[in-house]
Amino acid sequence: MSKLNWFSFSLLYATLASALPGTGASNEAVFFSTPRQLIFEGKRSGEGYFHPDGNLLVFQSERDDANPFYQIYLLDLLSGESARVSPGEGKTTCAFFQPGSERLIFASTHHDPEAVAKQKAELEFRASGKERRYAWDYDPTYEIFASNQDGTHLQRLSDSPGYDAEGAFSPDGKQIVFCSTRSAYPLTQLAPEQRSRFEKDPAYFGEIYIMNADGSGVRRLTEAAGYDGGPFFSPDGKRIVWRRFDESGMIADIWTMKADGTDKRRITAFESMSWAPYHHPSGSYLIFTSNKLGFENFELFIVDTAGTREPVRVSHTDGFDGLPVFSPDGKRLCWTSNRTAGGKSQLFLADWNHDAALQAIEAAPVRGIKPTAVLTSEKEAASSKVTTLPAPSVEYNPAITPTDLKVQIGWMADLARGGRMTGSSGAESTAEWLAAYFKTAGLEPVGGSYFNPFTFNAGERLILGKNSLSAQIVQGAAAAPAREWKLDADFRPLAFTDTAEADGEIVFAGYGLSVPEGNGGLRYNSYDGLEVKDKIVLMLRYVPEGVDAQRRAQLNRYAGLRYKAMLARERGAKAVLFVTGPNSPQGGELIPLSGDNTLSGSGIVAHSITGVVADELLKPVGKTLKELQTGLDIENPHAEGGFVIPNLRVELTAGVEHIKKTDRNVVAAIPPGPGGTDEWVIVGAHYDHLGTGQGSNSMARSGEEKQVHVGADDNASGVAVLMELAAVLAAEKQRAPEKFRRGVIFAAWSGEEIGLIGSSSFIENPPVETAKIAAYLNFDMVGRLRENKLSLQAVGSSKLWRKLIEKRNVAAGFNLVLQDDPYLPTDVTAFYPKRVPVLNFFTGAHEDYHRPSDTADKINYDGTQRIGDFARNIILDVVQAPERPDFARVEKTDQGGGSRDSLRAYLGTIPDYTTEVQGVKISGVRAGSPAEKAGLKGGDVIVVFAGQKIVNIYDYTYALDAAKIGQELKVAIVRDGQRVELSVTPEARK
């Protein structure tokens, strides 16, 4: 079941330390006794698995003179009789009994037309006297078969290009979990670098799948880069354990997840090849294989199923000991070892000491924070020279101290974390580190776990063969030849399309807008007098180009692509075709296949088409897109805004797969004290960041591309304050439990940088009633206190905030900036719509925001400590108060159906939200942006933009939204007390 990535043996690997935590025993007798070689026949054997009654063993062996490859055999452990089960041709591996039946499964290549030829070639190679180093070739003709235990009634369960193997049944016999490389096929779909990777290491594309026992209902469970394989169910069938290799193929760890693929947890962080995990029937621990003690010295280890303690060494024999399994009663251990006289691997059997295993695990050290490899300079980063530092202890002083903050921020902002991108290994290790901290600090898990999993959209990819667009003229019974267009050249599905097909007449609907009267503007309805039911709607992207700035700003709120598609769908349309008109930015170009981080579809088929395709569709009515758009752009009342294109039928299909991944929030609680209420205060901060900035909203400048964005201020600083608050309040609860009228939940969010995904998932499915959440306090970028200035945002969400802030700032002494608006680009926005009073702590934007230069050495640790102490007192006030904070409503200024895809103008300024000025102060500008070209720089205060007075950020956003692309405009700024006028030319937003 657990095929090791043997390709990695060709790479250099340093020998690791030989001393590991455990019982200190110098021999194997502590854990197993009377070990004996079980299989002697044949060149080698391995992967033995017990029948549920414990009296049969199924295994693979090379013992057929006519076939040099493994075949599957059945061994009667009572009589010693053995017999072949598999067909005898090709290669076989990974057998497993089906509980409750007389059948079993195995993987085989016997259906490969070249199977016999491959056997002959291998026999000739061996006859030449040569010998290969053992390797597993991930033959793409491996498929999973089922048969009776005597080999009869053979049934093929999988039928997909790629390697399908490593299958195991669930305890009830109804499901099979297995490994497959099918996602790499057809290989023509792979990008050149992926194809090269596949040719070197096809295992890299191995992922975990699950299917019904009859082969139906196949579902993919893992998505991570690197080889995922060797899966088994837990004894209760609720979870799956497997091993995951990193992208290098050198490091593997043991992971578990729920049987539906959610709640993925890393059990080991062993910095070696750890693989072949298998549950003890008690469910208390796992046994696995690792080369922790040396590159080619694989030994057996055990670890508790939650991974809370360090693994314990079991075997003590140089060479290979691997692929361990327990008998159903847990009293015997079967494994593969080369401790034979000839050094060839065979199956061994021994009696297992379950009590000794439990005692050893109990005595093992608690798994803490692993030693971290840190790059100490840019020069060392370039040359990959790594130094190691001692692991920071999780047993922090419960007081909030700069020393603790420095350790915590330094750990999270280490290059070894890789920028903590949502779903990345750096985020996963950070989550485990935080959970260990909360547990050590004495906080309780929430809902039975410190991890709160969520699913997020990690991108989109086209489904091969599922995207098409064609049209033909039909007049009566006659039909002209169909015109077919090319994917990605002439058309492209939109990320939110439904995967479906549609056909019908084409109807042109202008800009596809429907805007109500009010808000200072006249109504606009592209559908007046236009019937689109059961038709394909062709519409322009954006809004009319010739209208004035005020009208454009009004219409832009309703110009989002999803919103326009929804309008057409609600009117009965079958599909929509969007075209960027020749008068608009990127005229005639296809819209990129990029999503909005939501997993939801739109309920309608949606394509983007080029201007050339649009003109071809308009030919039957003798019109061009240019003349139609030009009339609409000036809102000419006589312009043709909607009509059916007669005798033209369009057929289209769309297939877009949303790449779904999972990540975890980390949550822990201090329950209410004696006599307390059932209410909770939630304190949170996001721990994710931007990775290397690719595909994100990075502000990296020229020369910084693809560098790790370590995110010290954003938001290792906020998480460090969260950790310190958890420790200090847990200690306070022990000292004075009566103070805790309300409980406190501490939440470290992931997914904030891609759209508040983690916090939104939490509040949509909260572990406590939403009505019982008294308040939410958030820390996002609190590490750059300058000039003693601290911003407290969302103050308008409760009338209580100003009173508490004033009271506690008497001693804290901050120069406070209070902002009412609760609609912020941080996690408070997930809670406020649920009628939860919110408060956000923020020390302001800066030149290093979302850049690789946001490093730990620039943090004001003394200032961050002061913020933590200040917040502690406010939290205790809310926790102890007889009445919970009231909820105050603050109107949201942004309305309508607009979104980023409706905003066209780009300037590249970074607003400074911490400064209270008449206008908008900017903390910096993005490299190469129109703002930089115009001479704007950090510290400037914009007071006039395109003739409009700018008093606040909303004025500025409104004016920028209304600006015309490519048209120079005047901007007035205040710089060093002097008013300066500059000229700036907005560019199209990419």
Secondary structure as UniProt FT lines:
FT   HELIX           6..10
FT   HELIX           28..30
FT   STRAND          32..37
FT   STRAND          44..50
FT   TURN            52..53
FT   STRAND          56..62
FT   TURN            65..66
FT   STRAND          71..76
FT   TURN            77..79
FT   STRAND          82..84
FT   STRAND          92..97
FT   TURN            99..100
FT   STRAND          103..108
FT   TURN            110..111
FT   TURN            113..114
FT   HELIX           115..127
FT   TURN            128..129
FT   TURN            140..141
FT   STRAND          143..148
FT   TURN            149..150
FT   STRAND          155..156
FT   STRAND          164..169
FT   TURN            171..172
FT   STRAND          175..180
FT   HELIX           182..184
FT   HELIX           187..189
FT   HELIX           192..200
FT   HELIX           202..205
FT   STRAND          207..212
FT   TURN            213..214
FT   STRAND          219..220
FT   STRAND          228..233
FT   TURN            235..236
FT   STRAND          239..245
FT   TURN            247..248
FT   STRAND          252..258
FT   TURN            259..260
FT   STRAND          265..266
FT   STRAND          273..279
FT   TURN            281..282
FT   STRAND          285..290
FT   TURN            292..293
FT   TURN            295..296
FT   STRAND          298..304
FT   TURN            305..306
FT   STRAND          312..313
FT   STRAND          320..326
FT   TURN            328..329
FT   STRAND          332..337
FT   TURN            341..342
FT   STRAND          346..352
FT   HELIX           354..363
FT   STRAND          372..374
FT   HELIX           378..383
FT   STRAND          387..389
FT   HELIX           402..412
FT   HELIX           415..417
FT   TURN            418..419
FT   TURN            422..423
FT   HELIX           425..440
FT   TURN            441..442
FT   STRAND          444..446
FT   TURN            447..448
FT   STRAND          451..462
FT   TURN            464..465
FT   STRAND          468..475
FT   TURN            476..477
FT   STRAND          478..479
FT   STRAND          483..484
FT   TURN            488..490
FT   STRAND          491..493
FT   TURN            495..496
FT   STRAND          500..508
FT   TURN            510..511
FT   STRAND          514..515
FT   TURN            519..520
FT   STRAND          524..525
FT   TURN            526..529
FT   TURN            533..534
FT   STRAND          536..540
FT   TURN            545..546
FT   HELIX           549..556
FT   TURN            557..558
FT   HELIX           561..570
FT   TURN            571..572
FT   STRAND          575..579
FT   TURN            582..583
FT   TURN            585..588
FT   STRAND          605..609
FT   HELIX           611..618
FT   HELIX           619..621
FT   HELIX           625..633
FT   TURN            634..635
FT   TURN            637..638
FT   STRAND          643..654
FT   STRAND          656..670
FT   TURN            674..675
FT   STRAND          680..686
FT   TURN            691..692
FT   TURN            694..697
FT   TURN            702..703
FT   TURN            705..706
FT   HELIX           712..717
FT   HELIX           718..735
FT   HELIX           737..739
FT   STRAND          743..749
FT   TURN            753..755
FT   HELIX           757..764
FT   HELIX           770..772
FT   STRAND          773..779
FT   TURN            787..788
FT   STRAND          789..793
FT   HELIX           795..797
FT   HELIX           800..812
FT   STRAND          815..819
FT   HELIX           828..831
FT   HELIX           832..834
FT   STRAND          838..842
FT   TURN            847..850
FT   TURN            852..853
FT   HELIX           856..858
FT   HELIX           861..880
FT   HELIX           900..902
FT   STRAND          905..906
FT   STRAND          909..911
FT   TURN            913..914
FT   STRAND          920..925
FT   TURN            927..928
FT   HELIX           930..934
FT   TURN            938..939
FT   STRAND          941..945
FT   TURN            946..947
FT   STRAND          948..949
FT   HELIX           953..962
FT   TURN            965..966
FT   STRAND          969..975
FT   TURN            976..977
FT   STRAND          978..984
FT   STRAND          987..988
//
